[in-house]
Amino acid sequence: MPTLKYVPEHNGIELYFNAKPEEVVLDQLKENGWRWHRVKQCWFAKHNAENENFAKTLCNETPRPKTPPKKESP
């Protein structure tokens, strides 16, 4: 199971895996805009709700609920 790490100084998040993920997971990471960091040996992306929820899903954590749309006043 991957480990999620927040990197506030870069406004990013990182995913660390104990072993190479399955091809299906690698494809999902790439499709969602995550990139491989050769030096840190992790996958990283900008920190936003979409990337955080994707990472939490991979880590078997509960994703953050989407905020309901704002109601327009008449």
PyMOL commands that set and color helices and strands:
alter all, ss='L'
color gray80, all
select helices_A, chain A and resi 8-10+23-31+49-58
alter helices_A, ss='H'
color red, helices_A
select strands_A, chain A and resi 3-7+12-16+35-37+42-46
alter strands_A, ss='S'
color yellow, strands_A
deselect
rebuild
show_as cartoon
